[in-house]
């Protein structure tokens, strides 16, 4: 039995509150790290992460030789002994310091890629997971551990797994709660459509969302690999890279887009699926980008005739996709600029009423954008911004008609 991202958001805190250690098992790129970050956020916990696969024996704690005469112990029968202490890694020191400064706040320590660490590293971490101690240091009560592993062939349901892992000790399996994570397209698409508050755009580009929604098997092909010769496969993490790359590609001139897009996409999700995605973009008129709409000559708030002709020739879905891309790049092309506002409104008005209403609903979720438009509207110094703001209000009122 495997759990979706949303189900794990419930399950992981339950395991933690019960005093146990969740062991999240899932394919690489499926979103385990993002899951733990979201769990920490919801719990109000401070999150620290150690990537075990990048660790070496002694990274967390190393013996420190005697530094003063007090460090030597004289015994009757065994001579002089050195009372060796331990030096601890900076991450562990940060955890201890934070725990002392915030005694009431929960702390999550995420040990990622646990079974991709060497046997020596895993053995060193054993007491941390089993006894909550590292040599002589005991973890504060508010620190809770979460580990994540990639599947290995010894796990039920993953008999054909080929990850380069070191199978976990039986004691780890006995003392942790294994929670198998699966890629769930509905969960991922819901997250993909949410706004990234820092970048002021959807988490995943609308065109990537549309491509996945048309065939959800494209989301995670780690197990369902159509091109058996490919060494790259599509995962949720790979599609996040595709999205980030696509946002940047849209800022390029058309000839540069054509020159680099396919190779970049294939470098993310493999030769076959990268080609399919690039062909999908061509069908969705990706070559009409926000840069082309806003930067084309002549300068002004009116859309140049060639751009308007190309846009009006599109179908409804293509038009909405292009305008959604414009909304995703309001940091680069702010609608508080008169030229941008005028051109956006002119293209918006070519959509059907349903299409316009859907886009205005999307804008309604972007409160910062609405606040900016309102502020400029009040100033009455940018006529096209004022006209756009008032038109958006008009479209929003259609739901009451």
C-alpha positions in Angstrom: 0.0 0.0 0.0 1.4 3.4 -1.0 0.3 6.9 0.1 -0.1 10.0 -2.0 1.5 13.3 -1.1 -1.7 14.6 0.5 -2.2 11.4 2.5 1.4 11.6 3.8 0.9 15.1 5.0 -1.5 13.5 7.5 0.4 10.3 8.1 3.8 11.7 8.9 2.7 14.0 11.7 0.7 11.1 13.2 3.8 9.0 13.4 5.8 11.8 14.8 3.2 12.6 17.5 3.2 8.9 18.4 6.9 9.2 19.2 8.1 7.1 16.2 10.4 7.8 13.3 8.8 8.0 9.9 10.8 6.3 7.1 9.5 7.7 3.8 10.3 5.4 0.9 9.9 6.6 -2.7 11.5 6.9 -6.1 14.1 9.6 -6.6 12.5 12.9 -7.6 9.0 12.0 -6.3 8.9 14.8 -3.8 10.1 13.4 -0.5 12.1 16.5 0.5 9.2 18.8 -0.5 6.9 16.7 1.6 9.1 16.9 4.7 9.4 20.7 4.2 5.7 21.0 4.1 5.2 18.9 7.1 7.6 21.0 9.1 5.8 24.2 7.9 2.4 22.9 9.0 3.8 21.7 12.4 5.6 25.1 12.9 8.8 23.2 13.2 12.3 24.3 12.4 13.7 21.9 9.7 17.3 20.7 9.4 18.4 18.4 6.6 21.4 16.0 6.4 21.9 14.2 3.1 23.3 10.9 4.2 24.5 9.9 0.8 27.0 12.8 0.9 28.2 12.1 4.4 31.3 10.3 5.5 32.0 8.5 8.7 32.9 11.0 11.3 31.0 13.9 9.8 28.6 14.2 12.7 31.0 13.6 15.5 34.8 13.1 15.6 37.1 12.4 18.5 38.9 15.4 19.8 42.4 14.7 21.4 43.2 16.0 24.9 43.7 19.8 24.9 44.7 20.4 28.5 46.4 18.5 31.4 42.9 17.9 32.8 42.2 15.7 29.9 44.6 13.1 31.1 43.4 10.6 33.8 46.0 8.7 35.9 44.9 5.2 36.9 46.5 2.7 39.3 46.7 -0.2 37.0 46.4 1.1 33.5 48.6 4.1 33.5 47.7 7.5 32.1 44.6 7.6 29.9 43.4 10.4 27.6 39.8 11.3 28.3 38.9 12.0 24.7 35.9 14.2 24.0 33.9 14.7 20.8 33.6 17.5 18.3 30.3 17.7 16.6 29.3 18.9 13.1 28.0 22.4 12.6 24.4 21.1 11.8 24.2 19.4 15.1 25.5 22.4 16.9 22.9 24.6 15.2 20.2 22.1 16.3 21.3 22.2 19.9 21.6 26.0 19.9 18.2 26.4 18.3 16.7 24.0 20.8 18.1 26.0 23.8 16.9 29.3 22.3 13.4 28.0 21.4 12.6 25.3 24.0 8.9 25.1 23.0 9.3 24.9 19.2 9.4 21.4 17.6 12.5 20.6 15.5 12.6 18.1 12.6 15.9 16.6 11.6 15.6 15.1 8.1 18.1 12.3 7.2 17.6 12.2 3.4 18.8 9.4 1.2 19.5 7.3 4.3 20.1 4.0 2.5 22.4 5.6 -0.1 25.0 6.2 2.6 27.8 3.8 3.1 27.5 1.0 5.7 29.9 2.9 7.9 27.8 6.0 7.8 24.6 4.1 8.5 26.2 2.4 11.4 27.3 5.7 12.8 23.7 7.0 12.5 22.2 3.9 14.1 22.2 5.2 17.7 20.9 8.5 16.5 17.8 6.8 15.1 17.4 4.1 17.7 18.6 5.7 20.9 18.5 9.4 20.0 22.2 9.7 21.0 25.5 10.5 19.2 28.3 9.3 21.3 27.8 11.1 24.7 25.3 13.7 23.4 21.6 13.0 23.7 19.2 14.9 21.4 16.8 17.4 23.0 13.3 16.1 23.5 11.8 18.5 21.0 14.0 17.2 18.2 12.3 14.5 16.1 13.8 12.5 13.2 12.5 11.7 9.8 14.4 9.5 7.4 13.9 9.0 3.7 15.1 6.1 1.5 15.0 5.0 -2.1 13.5 1.6 -2.8 15.8 -1.4 -2.7 15.1 -4.9 -4.0 14.7 -6.3 -0.5 11.6 -4.2 0.1 8.2 -5.7 -0.7 6.8 -4.3 -3.9 10.3 -3.1 -5.1 11.8 -6.5 -6.0 13.0 -5.1 -9.4 14.5 -1.9 -8.0 18.0 -1.1 -9.3 19.0 1.8 -7.1 22.5 1.8 -5.8 21.6 1.5 -2.1 22.9 -0.2 1.0 20.1 -2.2 2.5 19.2 -1.0 5.9 19.9 -2.8 9.1 17.1 -4.9 10.5 17.1 -2.8 13.6 16.3 0.3 11.5 13.4 -1.5 9.8 12.1 -2.6 13.2 12.3 0.8 14.9 10.9 3.0 12.1 7.5 3.3 10.4 7.9 2.7 6.6 5.6 5.0 4.6 5.7 4.3 0.9 5.2 7.4 -1.2 3.6 7.3 -4.7 3.3 10.0 -7.3 -0.3 11.1 -7.4 -1.2 13.2 -10.4 -4.2 14.9 -8.8 -2.1 16.0 -5.8 0.8 17.2 -7.9 -1.5 19.2 -10.3 -3.2 20.8 -7.3 0.2 21.9 -5.9 1.4 22.9 -9.4 -1.4 25.4 -9.7 -0.7 27.1 -6.4 1.2 30.4 -6.4 4.9 30.6 -5.6 4.8 33.6 -3.2 8.5 34.4 -3.8 8.4 34.3 -7.6 4.8 35.5 -8.0 3.8 32.7 -10.5 2.3 29.2 -10.3 4.6 26.6 -8.9 4.6 24.8 -12.3 4.2 26.5 -15.6 0.5 26.3 -16.9 1.7 24.6 -20.1 3.5 21.8 -18.1 0.3 21.4 -16.0 -1.8 21.0 -19.2 0.7 18.5 -20.7 0.6 16.3 -17.6 -3.2 16.6 -17.2 -3.7 15.3 -20.7 -1.8 12.1 -19.8 -1.0 11.6 -16.1 1.3 8.7 -16.8 3.8 11.3 -18.0 4.3 12.6 -14.4 6.5 9.7 -13.2 8.0 7.3 -15.6 10.6 5.8 -13.3 8.7 2.5 -13.4 6.8 2.9 -16.7 9.7 3.7 -19.0 8.6 3.8 -22.6 12.0 4.4 -24.1 14.0 1.5 -22.7 17.3 2.9 -24.1 16.9 6.3 -22.2 19.1 7.0 -19.2 16.8 9.9 -18.2 13.2 9.4 -17.0 10.5 11.8 -16.1 9.8 12.4 -12.4 7.9 15.1 -10.6 11.3 16.7 -9.8 12.2 16.6 -13.5 9.0 18.3 -14.5 9.7 21.1 -12.0 13.0 21.6 -13.8 11.1 21.7 -17.1 8.8 24.3 -15.7 11.6 26.5 -14.4 13.5 26.2 -17.7 10.3 27.0 -19.7 9.7 30.2 -17.7 13.2 31.3 -18.8 12.9 30.1 -22.4 9.8 32.3 -22.8 11.9 35.4 -22.2 14.1 34.6 -25.3 13.6 35.8 -28.8 11.8 33.2 -31.0 14.9 32.1 -32.9 16.8 31.4 -29.7 13.9 29.5 -28.3 13.9 27.3 -31.4 17.7 26.7 -31.1 17.8 25.5 -27.4 14.3 24.4 -26.2 14.3 20.8 -27.4 17.8 20.0 -26.1 16.9 21.5 -22.7 13.7 19.5 -22.4 15.3 16.3 -23.5 18.0 17.0 -20.9 15.3 17.0 -18.2 12.9 14.2 -19.1 14.7 12.1 -21.8 14.8 12.0 -25.6 11.4 10.7 -26.4 9.3 12.6 -23.9 11.3 15.8 -24.4 10.4 15.6 -28.1 6.7 15.0 -27.4 6.6 18.0 -25.0 8.3 20.3 -27.5 5.8 19.3 -30.1 3.0 19.9 -27.6 4.4 23.4 -27.1 4.4 24.1 -30.8 0.7 23.1 -31.0 -0.1 25.4 -28.0 1.6 28.4 -29.8 4.5 28.6 -27.3 6.2 30.8 -29.8 3.8 33.6 -29.0 5.4 34.5 -25.7 5.0 37.4 -23.2 8.2 38.8 -24.5 6.9 38.9 -28.0 3.5 40.4 -26.9 5.0 43.2 -24.7 8.3 44.0 -26.4 7.3 44.0 -30.0 7.4 47.2 -32.0 5.9 49.8 -32.2 6.0 50.8 -28.6 2.5 51.5 -27.1 -0.5 50.1 -25.4 -2.0 48.7 -28.6 -1.0 45.2 -29.7 0.9 45.3 -33.0 -1.2 44.0 -35.9 1.0 40.9 -36.6 0.8 39.8 -33.0 -2.9 40.5 -32.8 -3.5 38.5 -36.0 -1.6 35.5 -34.7 -3.4 35.6 -31.3 -6.9 35.9 -32.8 -6.2 32.9 -35.0 -5.7 30.7 -32.0 -8.3 28.6 -30.4 -9.7 29.4 -27.0 -7.5 27.1 -25.1 -4.4 28.5 -26.8 -5.4 32.0 -26.1 -6.0 31.3 -22.4 -2.6 29.5 -22.2 -0.7 32.5 -23.6 -2.4 35.0 -21.3 -1.8 32.6 -18.3 1.9 32.8 -19.3 1.6 36.6 -19.2 0.1 36.4 -15.7 3.0 34.1 -14.6 5.5 36.8 -15.6 4.1 39.9 -14.0 7.3 40.4 -12.2 9.1 40.8 -15.5 6.2 42.4 -17.3 4.1 44.2 -14.6 0.5 45.0 -15.5 1.0 48.3 -13.6 2.8 49.4 -16.7 0.5 51.2 -19.1 1.8 49.5 -22.2 1.5 46.0 -20.6 -1.9 46.8 -19.2 -3.3 48.0 -22.5 -2.0 45.1 -24.5 -3.1 42.5 -21.9 -6.7 44.0 -21.8 -6.9 44.1 -25.6 -6.0 40.4 -25.9 -8.2 39.5 -22.9 -11.2 41.0 -24.7 -10.8 38.6 -27.6 -11.7 35.6 -25.4 -15.2 34.3 -24.8 -16.9 35.5 -21.7 -16.2 32.1 -20.0 -12.5 32.4 -20.9 -12.3 35.9 -19.6 -14.1 35.0 -16.4 -11.7 32.1 -15.8 -8.6 34.3 -16.2 -10.0 37.0 -14.0 -10.7 34.4 -11.3 -7.0 33.4 -11.5 -6.0 37.1 -11.1 -8.4 37.2 -8.1 -6.1 34.7 -6.3 -3.1 37.0 -6.8 -3.8 39.6 -4.1 -0.5 41.4 -4.5 -1.2 42.0 -8.2 -4.7 43.3 -7.4 -3.4 45.5 -4.7 -0.8 47.0 -7.1 -3.5 47.6 -9.8 -5.8 49.2 -7.2 -3.0 51.5 -6.0 -2.2 52.7 -9.6 -5.9 53.0 -10.3 -6.4 55.3 -7.3 -3.5 57.6 -8.5 -5.3 58.1 -11.9 -2.0 58.7 -13.6 -2.0 55.5 -15.8 -5.1 55.4 -18.0 -4.6 51.9 -19.4 -3.9 50.5 -15.9 -7.1 52.2 -14.7 -9.0 50.8 -17.6 -7.7 47.3 -17.0 -8.6 47.4 -13.3 -12.1 48.6 -14.0 -12.6 46.0 -16.8 -11.4 43.2 -14.4 -14.1 44.4 -11.9 -16.6 44.3 -14.7 -15.7 40.7 -15.7 -15.7 39.6 -12.1 -19.3 40.8 -11.8 -20.5 38.5 -14.5 -20.9 35.7 -12.0 -23.8 37.7 -10.5 -25.6 38.1 -13.8 
